[in-house]
Amino acid sequence: MPITAEPRVGARVLLLDAQDRVLLIHACDPDDPGHQWWELPGGGVETGETLPKTALREI
């Protein structure tokens, strides 16, 4: 049986400091620790939440 995923709405935030450095999160797959990546802070929108409120909550 094929697995289908519902679309997920989320917000990501590009944060820069005074020296134009970017905040990134180093993430890894707990089931495969060798699978690692860098990503912007952010996450999924909760029911009734706006995109700006999601972004603020995530940072």
Secondary structure, DSSP 8 states (H G I E B T S, - for coil): ---------EEE---B-TT--B--EEEEETTEEEEEEEE-SEEE--TT--HHHHHHHH-
